Amino acid sequence: MTLSLHGIAFALVFLALGLVEVWVFARAVYPVLSHRHEMAKVTYSQGRSPALINLIVRLQALVVLPVLGYFVGAQFFTPGAH
């Protein structure tokens, strides 16, 4: 696979979507997860750490999505790639 303008453009679009996802997660979901985790620590019933979930979401949004965007853009919009 060669470097294509469509692939880079789609990678940037998917990176922007990933940044929005991280922002929404940090503002809406992470505080709730953190609060529930702290409350569950009192009863010794806590599950996964919210920091681990945060790491997974950031990895998915900032690494996996742009790579997927590059492959989608390069595959569907490069002439002769079908």
Residue pairs with C-beta under 8 A, 6 or more apart in sequence:
1 71
1 74
2 74
4 73
4 74
4 77
4 78
6 73
6 74
6 76
6 77
6 78
7 69
7 70
7 71
7 73
7 74
7 77
7 78
8 70
8 73
9 73
10 69
10 70
10 72
10 73
10 74
10 77
11 66
11 67
11 69
11 70
11 73
12 66
12 69
13 69
14 65
14 66
14 68
14 69
14 70
14 72
15 62
15 65
15 66
15 69
17 61
17 65
18 60
18 61
18 62
18 65
18 66
19 61
19 62
21 57
21 61
21 65
22 57
22 58
22 61
22 62
25 54
25 57
25 61
26 54
30 50
30 53
30 54
33 50
33 53
34 50
37 46
37 47
37 49
37 50
40 46
40 47
74 81
75 81
